[in-house]
Amino acid sequence: MTDLAYNNVVRFKNISKKKEGIFANFKVKGVRNGTTFTAMIAVDLDAADVDPGDPLEKIIEACAQIGVKEVQKSDFQFEGLTSI
């Protein structure tokens, strides 16, 4: 993970169909400030305003932009710290 070419990269995994809709799935791995993190992102195609009949490149790009934007502005909390 020390190679910067593979740091904080969003990788497309697959497209899955569930009862709730069709989702583009991504995996993120990175190192920031000495912390290694891994995240899975699933973006609904309806939220990205793309049609399943669109070219795959267009679907991936539109969904990745939404996923990255949401992960960057997210605020995480540690679960269970209040019980200590």
GROMACS elastic network, one bead per residue, 0.5 to 0.9 nm:
[ bonds ]
;  ai    aj funct       b0    kb
    1     4     6  0.74025   500
    1     5     6  0.88563   500
    1     6     6  0.65030   500
    1     7     6  0.63800   500
    1    29     6  0.85291   500
    1    30     6  0.72225   500
    1    31     6  0.72504   500
    1    36     6  0.85292   500
    2     5     6  0.87121   500
    2     6     6  0.79662   500
    2     7     6  0.74521   500
    2    31     6  0.80937   500
    3     6     6  0.58329   500
    3     7     6  0.67218   500
    4     8     6  0.82285   500
    5     8     6  0.85258   500
    5     9     6  0.80309   500
    6     9     6  0.59646   500
    6    29     6  0.78960   500
    6    30     6  0.75060   500
    7    28     6  0.88719   500
    7    29     6  0.65513   500
    7    31     6  0.62286   500
    7    32     6  0.87309   500
    8    28     6  0.64195   500
    8    29     6  0.54975   500
    8    31     6  0.67851   500
    8    32     6  0.83261   500
    8    37     6  0.89257   500
    9    27     6  0.82302   500
    9    28     6  0.57576   500
    9    29     6  0.61768   500
    9    30     6  0.68645   500
   10    26     6  0.64107   500
   10    27     6  0.57714   500
   10    29     6  0.72316   500
   10    64     6  0.75984   500
   10    68     6  0.78344   500
   11    25     6  0.86762   500
   11    26     6  0.53995   500
   11    27     6  0.52296   500
   11    28     6  0.63269   500
   11    29     6  0.86416   500
   11    64     6  0.87931   500
   12    15     6  0.87535   500
   12    24     6  0.77111   500
   12    25     6  0.62409   500
   12    27     6  0.65634   500
   12    60     6  0.71910   500
   12    64     6  0.80788   500
   13    24     6  0.77978   500
   13    25     6  0.54877   500
   13    26     6  0.51900   500
   13    27     6  0.67018   500
   14    23     6  0.84241   500
   14    24     6  0.60852   500
   14    25     6  0.53785   500
   14    26     6  0.73112   500
   15    22     6  0.70601   500
   15    23     6  0.55791   500
   15    25     6  0.59394   500
   15    42     6  0.89722   500
   16    21     6  0.85191   500
   16    22     6  0.57794   500
   16    23     6  0.52992   500
   16    24     6  0.65400   500
   16    25     6  0.74021   500
   17    20     6  0.80509   500
   17    21     6  0.59871   500
   17    23     6  0.63195   500
   18    21     6  0.53281   500
   18    22     6  0.61567   500
   18    23     6  0.77863   500
   19    22     6  0.82581   500
   20    23     6  0.89541   500
   20    44     6  0.87806   500
   21    44     6  0.66755   500
   21    45     6  0.76913   500
   21    46     6  0.79249   500
   22    43     6  0.84038   500
   22    44     6  0.58895   500
   22    45     6  0.59071   500
   22    46     6  0.78766   500
   22    52     6  0.81382   500
   23    42     6  0.58344   500
   23    43     6  0.52587   500
   23    45     6  0.57348   500
   23    46     6  0.86844   500
   23    63     6  0.88534   500
   24    41     6  0.81376   500
   24    42     6  0.56022   500
   24    43     6  0.52839   500
   24    44     6  0.65679   500
   24    45     6  0.68778   500
   24    59     6  0.79153   500
   24    60     6  0.70555   500
   24    63     6  0.66969   500
   24    64     6  0.83696   500
   25    40     6  0.72389   500
   25    41     6  0.56910   500
   25    43     6  0.65439   500
   25    63     6  0.87329   500
   25    64     6  0.88965   500
   26    39     6  0.83332   500
   26    40     6  0.58121   500
   26    41     6  0.50301   500
   26    42     6  0.63800   500
   26    43     6  0.83756   500
   26    64     6  0.75883   500
   26    67     6  0.82661   500
   27    38     6  0.72925   500
   27    39     6  0.58046   500
   27    41     6  0.62297   500
   27    42     6  0.89295   500
   28    37     6  0.79362   500
   28    38     6  0.55083   500
   28    39     6  0.50209   500
   28    40     6  0.63255   500
   28    41     6  0.77886   500
   29    36     6  0.75891   500
   29    37     6  0.58014   500
   29    39     6  0.66068   500
   30    35     6  0.82450   500
   30    36     6  0.57972   500
   30    37     6  0.54958   500
   30    38     6  0.66387   500
   31    34     6  0.62844   500
   31    35     6  0.54584   500
   31    37     6  0.62682   500
   32    35     6  0.53075   500
   32    36     6  0.66046   500
   32    37     6  0.79874   500
   33    36     6  0.84934   500
   39    71     6  0.89370   500
   41    64     6  0.88089   500
   41    67     6  0.63603   500
   41    68     6  0.86204   500
   41    71     6  0.83929   500
   42    63     6  0.85819   500
   42    67     6  0.75197   500
   43    46     6  0.86048   500
   43    47     6  0.72648   500
   43    48     6  0.75531   500
   43    63     6  0.58720   500
   43    64     6  0.79043   500
   43    66     6  0.74789   500
   43    67     6  0.64502   500
   44    47     6  0.53278   500
   44    48     6  0.67173   500
   44    63     6  0.77148   500
   45    48     6  0.51138   500
   45    49     6  0.64036   500
   45    50     6  0.57541   500
   45    51     6  0.70336   500
   45    52     6  0.74772   500
   45    59     6  0.75301   500
   45    62     6  0.87570   500
   45    63     6  0.70335   500
   46    49     6  0.51454   500
   46    50     6  0.63385   500
   46    51     6  0.75382   500
   47    50     6  0.79383   500
   47    63     6  0.83100   500
   47    66     6  0.86122   500
   48    51     6  0.88761   500
   48    59     6  0.80290   500
   48    62     6  0.59985   500
   48    63     6  0.57102   500
   48    65     6  0.89261   500
   48    66     6  0.71089   500
   49    62     6  0.81659   500
   50    53     6  0.83520   500
   50    54     6  0.68036   500
   50    58     6  0.78925   500
   50    59     6  0.62089   500
   50    62     6  0.75849   500
   50    63     6  0.85840   500
   51    54     6  0.53823   500
   51    55     6  0.88753   500
   51    59     6  0.78109   500
   52    55     6  0.81250   500
   52    56     6  0.83836   500
   52    59     6  0.77645   500
   53    56     6  0.83740   500
   54    57     6  0.83492   500
   54    58     6  0.66813   500
   54    59     6  0.66973   500
   55    58     6  0.54817   500
   55    59     6  0.65730   500
   55    60     6  0.88915   500
   56    59     6  0.50980   500
   56    60     6  0.61124   500
   56    61     6  0.85643   500
   57    60     6  0.52121   500
   57    61     6  0.61093   500
   57    62     6  0.85955   500
   58    61     6  0.52530   500
   58    62     6  0.61076   500
   58    63     6  0.85079   500
   59    62     6  0.54001   500
   59    63     6  0.60957   500
   59    64     6  0.84087   500
   60    63     6  0.53370   500
   60    64     6  0.58809   500
   60    65     6  0.85646   500
   61    64     6  0.51698   500
   61    65     6  0.62302   500
   61    66     6  0.88331   500
   62    65     6  0.54105   500
   62    66     6  0.66423   500
   62    67     6  0.88696   500
   63    66     6  0.52515   500
   63    67     6  0.61533   500
   63    68     6  0.86665   500
   64    68     6  0.60100   500
   64    69     6  0.84155   500
   65    68     6  0.53797   500
   65    69     6  0.61460   500
   65    70     6  0.86726   500
   66    69     6  0.52319   500
   66    70     6  0.62190   500
   66    71     6  0.86800   500
   67    70     6  0.52975   500
   67    71     6  0.61930   500
   67    72     6  0.86277   500
   68    71     6  0.51903   500
   68    72     6  0.60898   500
   68    73     6  0.87408   500
   69    72     6  0.53126   500
   69    73     6  0.64989   500
   69    74     6  0.87430   500
   70    73     6  0.54171   500
   70    74     6  0.60970   500
   71    74     6  0.51621   500
   71    75     6  0.85372   500
   72    75     6  0.85755   500
   78    81     6  0.62579   500
   78    82     6  0.89401   500
   79    82     6  0.77423   500
   80    83     6  0.55647   500
   80    84     6  0.74180   500
   81    84     6  0.56892   500
